[in-house]
């Protein structure tokens, strides 16, 4: 892309989603390992803006395929008002706190992850910038494979976060034998087909000559 623009990133979503599907081991394997090492029963998903919106969908994917309770919270609410495991339903090592920040510089998400880690909970940052500020405050970093977006309105990153969250839920469920081989294959094929075909209709609207280079 010669000059970063919102329409350029929108038009680049098809390529990015296909790459995200093909490289799913990069972000799925770390979560599969976490679930193998820990009996996770509760997941907090934290993020602001597009990360928060993506998290509301990822919550549904996780609860659909895994025997977990997922809760989405705005980071400032988590930091200033939430009591983690308020009702003492779960053991501390059964709780996972995930902070989503494409740039890795969201101050509110960073503060929320600090709180969770200081209180002894296992923390994961999902971010495109794997050497950013948020990575210093967590136990593990997972790559968000959207590539850097150089304008404030995150479009490509939002779509990639959704797909990445869905595939992670599938892969973890399969690795934990909560999803059998047949259902896993069917869901993966559908996700792969949708990822590969995304953007074909845009060529009809914009024309190939106007797609981002």
Buried (B, 14 or more C-beta within 10 A) or exposed (E): EEEEBBEBBBBBBBBBBBBBBEEBEBBBBBBBEBBEEBEBBBBBBBBBBBBBBBBEBBBBBBBEBBEBBBEBBBBBEBBEEBEBBEEEEBEEBBBBBBBBBBBBEBEBBBBBBBBBBEBEBBBBBBBBBEEBBBBEBBBBBBBBBBBEBEEEEBBBBBBBBBBBBBBBBBBBBBBBEBBEEEBBEEBBEEBBEEBBEBBEEBBEEBEEEEBBE
